[in-house]
Amino acid sequence: MSTIHIVGAGPGRADLLTVRAARLLARADAVLFDRLVSAEVLELIRPGAELHDVGKEEGRQEEIQSRILELLEDCAQRHETVVRLKGGDPMVFGRGAEEWLHLVERGYDVDIVPGVSSAVSVPEMAGIPVTYRGVAAGFAVVAGQRMAGRCQEWAAYAHVDTLVILMGVAQRVEIAACLRLHGRSAETPVAFIEKGTTVRERVVVTTLAEVADVDVNAPAVMVVGEVVRLREKLRERADSDSLVNLARLFEPRETHARQAC
């Protein structure tokens, strides 16, 4: 009997996949992947595997989701190893749990393969830790795609030390206004990290008062909180260390030998 593997593709870079995820992609018979799965991760899929791009389109989410469920069952009836590949971790938004429930209710064997969540990995690799002693004792991860005019929903998150918002670029102005309405300072730093962990990564830093004035493109992770201020120092050191390590790669072998002695 076939098994459907719901797999986390991580934040973007292929070397941030789990070992189990990479092994499954290398032997998959069929793969259904979301639009946030990077091209370099897709390159790890077994040549000849049946591929289905099931990325959501604005205004067609429900239609496409129904199609995904149909495709999963169809592939499971024809193949032994089916992979449902989702960006980040499959249970952090993205309807991973809904697909899981749908399948087990219909008697399918389902295997869950966690992924590195973009909610934590994208900020930290951009130099923004979500917690830091004396600065942020906790964090919350929130979906930014919410119905307009429901500002009261943000009251519960307005004073969380670090607020990580996924899928919130289009609603950033409303989100910032709601957070300020519920008491968050207008000067609170905000970072937007586009295409995190990839060579196309771009980081924009601003404040809650000025989010409307910045040019940001989805997909991007939005981070609100004082930890954003740590980025300048952390990235300065990280970039410096990277240059030192790069220089060491080109040192003559005898130099290393002398140092070892």
DALINJO-V826352 format. One record per pair of residues at least 12 apart in sequence whose ideal C-beta (glycine too) atoms are under 6 Angstrom apart, sorted by the first residue. I is the first residue (numbers start at 1). J is the second residue. D is the distance in whole Angstrom. If there is no record, write none. Layout:
{{I;J;D} {I;J;D}}
//
This chain:
{{2;76;5} {2;79;6} {2;80;5} {3;109;5} {3;111;5} {4;76;5} {4;82;5} {4;103;6} {4;108;6} {4;110;5} {5;24;5} {5;83;5} {5;111;5} {5;113;6} {6;84;5} {6;90;5} {6;96;6} {6;100;6} {6;112;5} {7;21;5} {7;83;5} {7;85;5} {7;113;4} {8;89;4} {8;90;5} {8;114;5} {8;115;2} {9;37;5} {9;41;5} {9;85;5} {9;87;5} {9;115;6} {10;115;5} {10;116;4} {11;116;6} {11;118;4} {11;121;5} {11;122;5} {11;196;6} {11;197;5} {12;38;5} {12;197;4} {12;198;4} {13;197;5} {14;40;4} {14;41;5} {16;116;5} {20;113;5} {21;113;5} {22;44;6} {24;83;6} {25;44;5} {25;45;5} {26;46;6} {27;46;6} {27;81;6} {28;46;6} {28;49;5} {28;81;5} {28;83;4} {29;79;4} {29;80;6} {29;81;5} {30;50;4} {30;75;4} {30;79;5} {30;82;5} {31;45;5} {31;49;6} {31;51;6} {31;83;5} {31;85;6} {32;52;5} {32;54;5} {32;71;6} {32;84;5} {33;85;4} {34;55;5} {34;86;5} {34;87;5} {35;55;3} {36;87;3} {36;219;6} {37;85;5} {37;87;6} {52;71;6} {54;68;5} {69;102;5} {76;108;6} {88;115;6} {88;117;5} {88;118;4} {89;114;6} {89;115;4} {89;117;4} {92;117;5} {93;143;5} {118;221;6} {119;141;4} {119;164;5} {122;193;5} {122;196;3} {122;221;5} {123;223;5} {125;197;5} {126;193;5} {126;203;5} {127;231;4} {127;234;4} {127;235;4} {128;191;6} {128;223;6} {128;227;6} {128;228;6} {128;231;5} {129;227;6} {130;162;5} {132;227;6} {135;226;5} {135;227;6} {136;161;4} {136;162;5} {136;225;6} {136;227;5} {137;161;6} {138;161;5} {139;162;4} {140;157;6} {140;160;4} {140;163;6} {141;164;5} {142;157;6} {142;165;5} {143;166;6} {143;167;6} {144;165;5} {144;167;5} {144;168;2} {144;171;5} {145;167;5} {151;178;4} {154;178;4} {154;179;6} {154;182;6} {155;182;5} {158;179;5} {158;182;4} {158;183;6} {158;184;5} {161;225;6} {162;225;4} {162;227;5} {163;224;4} {164;223;6} {165;222;4} {168;222;5} {169;216;5} {169;218;4} {169;220;5} {172;211;5} {173;212;5} {176;208;5} {176;211;5} {180;208;6} {186;208;5} {186;209;4} {187;207;5} {188;208;5} {189;207;6} {189;228;4} {189;229;6} {190;206;5} {190;208;6} {190;211;6} {190;224;5} {191;205;5} {191;223;5} {191;228;5} {192;204;5} {192;216;5} {192;220;5} {192;222;6} {193;220;6} {193;221;5} {194;217;6} {194;220;4} {196;221;6} {204;216;6}}
//
